[in-house]
Amino acid sequence: MAQAHRIVVKVGSSSLTTAAGGLDADRVDALVDVLAKYRSGGEKEIVLVSSGAIAAGLAPLGLRRRPRDLARQQAAASVGQGLLVARYTASCARHGVRVGQVLLTSDDTSRRAHHRNAARTLDKLLAMGALPLVNENDTVATDEIRFGDNDRLAALVAHLVRADLLVLLSDVDGVYDGDPSRPGTSRIAEVRGPQDLAHVEIGTAGKAGVGTGGMVTKVEAARIAAAAGIPVVLTSTVHAADALAGRDTGTYFHPTGKRSADRLLWLQHASTPQGALVLDDGAVHAVVERRKSLLPAGIAEVEGDFSAGDPVELRDSGGRAVARGLVNFDAKEIPRLIGRSTRELARELGPAYEREVIHRDDLVVLHPLHP
């Protein structure tokens, strides 16, 4: 932890706002003071993923609580995003640090061209000494707002920028083996794999009522990052300095896997399938076990209305999603390809049809047949 050079820090709404929903300038300043200290001299590069846009927009719009309907959430985000960036900009200016705002949606980042552009922008901001401030584009996002999942976004950004460490900050100082408010519970210092949390009931939303993530999304984000080879510290915002210094704090998630191709991680965790292809048993085995491309001969059914390049689910005959991939054909084209060989299709329809429906390089397995 102490040797980590490039770090992604994620902070939740409850750590930045008052109970009424407005931004707490003192809290923002305290966090920025810590980040600026560890950025000084180029010792560490930090990318900040910050929630708080919707929460910051509540009070100015006269809303007492986070609204349930999407339209008012988007309106609050529209007002709050400007306030959030302005507050960070003013706070960072005290240390001579410039802020660069980067707004992302999962649709942006699951498409290859947008994915590359996001990576280049973040790399360049870091190279120029700026502090990238990342948030989901809540003003136009749909599912992203409903899930309130900036924790997952932080895990994916950590992989995108090839971070050495992900720090997840909230109002709880780690994962506990029970309700932290009850006597007799203790903090879980290290997690080496899913088995270490098998007996733990993870809590949901926090007490502040301005965010939606809760501990569930933080633990899931930690698992995503750890599976991609990135260590994670989950702790409270007041212990941010300890986390960045490598001191014992919160819960440390050891890496459980190796880094994979960027777009495959985004495809698995950030894409929204636009349809589905149901496969026969032979195709399921070829795709999942042998990691082969999906050919037309293995498709039994097509569902949904999607275009070439969209993410789709691959399902077995029982309806279980076993993989996800970027499809090479429109949904309306696939029915006439079903069950036929590429050689036959090339003879009848032309050489453009002598190819995979989904290439193995654009495919990620979700569930192995024999876990």
Disulfide bonds with the S-S distance in Angstrom:
none
